[in-house]
């Protein structure tokens, strides 16, 4: 059995981000969201075309 360590309180990490970096990150986030939406739509279409139709 291992030794028990006392639980440490969570630490807060402060980060400074420049406005231009923040803007670039937001643009990248928006682009990634668009890509996820497009891929989700393609997946739905592929799954719909693979389902056999009931007659």
KAMO-V972052 format. One record per pair of residues at least 6 apart in sequence whose ideal C-beta (glycine too) atoms are under 7 Angstrom apart, sorted by sequence separation. I is the first residue (numbers start at 1). GAP is how many residues later the second one is. D is the distance in whole Angstrom. If there is no record, write none. Layout:
I;GAP;D
I;GAP;D
This chain:
none
